[in-house]
Amino acid sequence: MSAAVGDEIPKISGPANDALALAGHTTLTAIAQLRKKDLLDLHGVGPKAIRILREALAERGLTFADERK
């Protein structure tokens, strides 16, 4: 299933994007349902990936699950 326009995960790095895809996280909407720790537990996802994803989520009015008030 392809992502809706504007819901695509940005290019982070090969290992990070591969880890997200392998875990089945293929859209920003799916990423917004996760905690940062869930993502950092994936091999290849580090602080830089979290920063890039946070910025992409914010552009769409989304946040990580553990950053909601």
SULPE-V975849 format. One record per backbone hydrogen bond with DSSP energy under -0.5 kcal/mol. NH is the residue of the N-H (numbers start at 1). CO is the residue of the C=O. Records with the same first field share a line. If there is no record, write none. Layout:
NH->CO + CO
//
This chain:
7->4
9->26
17->13
18->14
19->15
20->16
21->17
22->18
23->19
24->21
25->20
26->24
28->7
31->27
32->28
33->30
34->31
39->35
40->36
41->37
42->39
45->42
46->44
50->46
51->47
52->48
53->49
54->50
55->51
56->52
57->53
58->54
59->55
60->56 + 57
61->58
62->57
65->34
67->64
68->65
//
